[in-house]
Amino acid sequence: MKLTNYQLFWLLFSMESGMTVMLVISPTFQAARQGSPLAALLAGGAALLATFVAAKLSLLYPNDTFVEYVPKIIGRWLGKTVVFAYLLLWIAVTGIVLREYGDFVHMALFDKTPLWVILLLMLLVIVYAVDGGIQIVGRCSEVIGPIIVFNVILFRLLSLKDLHVDRLLPLMPAGGLMPVLSGITPAASFMCESVMIVMLIAFVGNKRKTVASGLWGVGLAALVLLNTVMDTIMMLGSSVPAKLQYPVYSLSQYISVMEFVQNLDIFLVVGMSFTVFVKLGLYLFITSHGTAQLFRIKKRRRLLGIVAALVLAVALFPRNVDESQVNFPHFWKTVAYPVFLFGIPLLLWTIGSVRSRMNRADKPSAS
């Protein structure tokens, strides 16, 4: 199973863009209001930093996955404990992402269809793709990524007549810098999921351009987020988006060109379904493959069905939208984001770099 740097670029861009744009616009405006564009810009910077740290960490052991090299850095038992915690987190977030997607599609298109049917059908498609290996998801992203870019450009062109540039000012809200800083967290916590690159670099053939590919993929997704936040504030102002559950979906229904080009929300739903497919495919792969490596199971496919069943159970567990889109995101922002997406990778990179330098220093003396 091999990935190209081109596929890695589109993988990271595709998995970052869809759910982030759909779910973080409202909480960003709730916190930052008029400073939301600045908050989105800084969130993109935080995501680039997290991606850089994760990529540099993986390149210390370029042929090993996260499951294999963490015990080499901090010891066998502690390393396996950290890896097991990450696997549990990845299973949980896969289930919640699936549920958030199901809630959106259920609301937008299929309100008469049982929710579990939407979740199960999407999961079966993803399992079928992941069963063929990570390269299948990578090839799909090469098609899906450009489609997303086309959709973004299309929406921007069709919404030009409704944009009020004066609504972008002032860039800094009346409350000063603190609202902007609090508005960074919702978007950054989603975009820093690019840290999953710690499980992907081992499958990339040419490691020399891996860091650049990862940063470009996340950077383009950050630009899409910034563009969406700017469009939102120019069309709806800074107060209305904070009151909407899916502001971008509302924008897609708002666009009308000569009363002929309308109902563009279907393009948004299809585009989001594509990005969720890539995101869940990546999570399902790294979780099943990582679990197989941790427990020394040679055939990853044996675990794929078990992991998929656990993901479906997690997706069905929340009783309502508040539990899936309020309670879990609160845990994600306050615990997973600072600890698992930033803290632990940075600590592992620091320890691994020191140990690598010590080993290189000991080699001449040993000879």
URFENDA-V534801 format. One line per field, one symbol per residue. ss: DSSP state (H for helix, E for strand, C for the rest). A space follows every 50 residues. Layout:
ss: ???
This chain:
ss: CCECHHHHHHHHHHHHHHHHHHHHHHHHHHHHHHHHHHHHHHHHHHHHHH HHHHHHHHHCCCCCCHHHHHHHHHCHHHHHHHHHHHHHHHHHHHHHHHHH HHHHHHHHCCCCCCHHHHHHHHHHHHHHHHCCCHHHHHHHHHHHHHHHHH HHHHHHHHCHHHCCHHHHCCCCCCCCHHHHHHHHHHHHHHHHHHHHHHHC HHHECCHHHHHHHHHHHHHHHHHHHHHHHHHHHHHHCCCHHHHCCCHHHH HHHHCCECCCECCCHHHHHHHHHHHHHHHHHHHHHHHHHHHHHHCCCCCC HHHHHHHHHHHHHHHHHCCCHHHHHHHHHHHHHHHHHHHHHHHHHHHHHH HHHHHHHHHHHHHHHHC
